[in-house]
Amino acid sequence: MSMKEIYIEEFKQDNWDAFVQLFDELYAQVDPKWIERARVRKIPADVSQVLLCEMGEYAFKWLEKNIPALGDQSPVSYLETEEGTNALRAAILRMPR
């Protein structure tokens, strides 16, 4: 079973929605240029909200890197499908904080 398949099975929309809400206030302080850059790159708003709050501008570099926890694929490659996007959401929930 691939990492993506593991994350797809693990994804729970309610858990993700509750997690994203934790960043509502902080997201209001994120640089609007970053938000626009994420929108133009078609990064889903909820994913963008979490990543920009946690990583700042580095999120754009991270999205392009091959990540071992993602089966040595880039996060942006997960964003190509809805299932992949949900897998990325599950992986983000697992990230150490």
N, C-alpha and C positions, 0 to 999 in steps of 0.2 A: 504494500500500500504506500503510495507517495505521500509526502508531507501535505501536499495540497488536498488530497483525499481525506487525510486525517483531520485537517482544519475544517473542511466542508462538513464532515460529520459532526464536528464539535460546535459549530456555529449556532448560537441561539440569539435571535433578533432582540428579544426582551433584554437580555444581558447587555448586548451592544448598545441599545438605546439608552439604558440607564447609565452606562459608562460615558457615552457621548455627552449626556446632560451635565456631567461633572465639570465639563470644560466650557459651559455656556458663558460664564462671566469672564473667564480668562480670554476666551476667543474674541470678545469685544475689544481687547487691547492689542490683538495681533495686527501687525502692519498690513494695511489694506492692499499694498502692492503684492504681498505674499499671497493673500487671499485671491486676488485677481490672477496671479500667475498660476495658482492651483486650478482655478476655474478654467482658464485657457487650456491647460494641460489635461482637462477632463478628469481631474481627480474628484471623486464624489465628495460632496460638501462635508458629510459626517467624518469621512476618513481624513480629509484636509483639516478639519477642526481639531481632531485629536493630534495628528502629527505636527501641525504648526504650533500648537500649544506646548507640546512636549519637546520638540526638536528645533523649533524656530526654522530659520532658513536652511539649516542642514537637512531638513526633511527632503528637499529636492534632490540632493546628492544621494541620500539613503534610498530613495525610490528607484534609483538607477543601478545600485550595487547588487551584486549577487550575494544573497544572504544564506548562510548555511542552514538556518532554521526554516528556510523556505525551500529546501531541497536544492540549494545553490541557484535559485532563480531570483530575478529581481522583483521587488514589490510591484513595479509598474507592469510586469508581465502578468501578474495575478489580476490586474485591473482590466484585462481584455474581455472577461466574461463576468456575468453576475455571480456565478458560482465561485469563480476565482476571487472576486471582490469580497464575497462573504468569507472565503477562506482567509484572505488577508485580514479582515476584521477580527476573526478568531485568533490569528497569530498576534495581532496587535494587543489583544486582550491578555495574551500570555507573556508579553514583554515585561521584563523586570522593571520595577519602578523604585 
